[in-house]
């Protein structure tokens, strides 16, 4: 059995969704950052950077989101093109785009003070917002090409409607980009990116994803916590 160390609606959300989609047995180990759980010696032994997620596996503890997702995909022969598949290379390229471009941009948008301090946070947020819009436009254009690993079918079993880790990862990040920027005008509107919007709306209807969203309490405020979450900023 896997053990997922995480916090609800933090970076562990995408791993939580992937495990549920695969149907692998797992235990969710809830961490409390306010109590110092992420900086405890026992947790730092699992992830020396003190971040979530961490997944305990038969091959030892893993950290870093993309590494965990690829491990699960390859170990369970699901959620990604097979290593020998002709579209594996293109899939890996766009997974790298999400890891190296989208993920850092979203985090900088919602925490602009981290780069240069409070005095520069508005300028950082403005610049990051422009960069994020460009990244989303590129992702939307690529999603329009219709590859199965860049789309999500509606309500059906994962075996009959293949899903990859890419929509899961993108959906988590764009949930934050819509709901958490400190400046309201920077909150992303998925309506500007119809291919991404359709992909994420379809995710919300998948039974495994809906179970995770319910378990993490994300349906409490809205029926569309991935595609149209409520803005939580000031």
Secondary structure, 3 states (H helix, E strand, C coil): CEEEEECCCCCCHHHHHHHHHHCCCEEEEECCHHHCHHHCHHHHCCCCCCCCCEEEECCEEEECHHHHHHHHHHHHCCCCCCCCCCCHHHHHHHHHHHHHHHHHHHHHHHCCHHHHCHHHHHHHHHHHHHHHHHHHHHHHHHHCCCCHHHCCCCCCCCCCCCCCHHHHHHHHHHHHHHHCCCCHHHCCCHHHCHHHHHHHHHHHHCHHHHHHHHHCCCCCCCCCCCCCCCCCCC
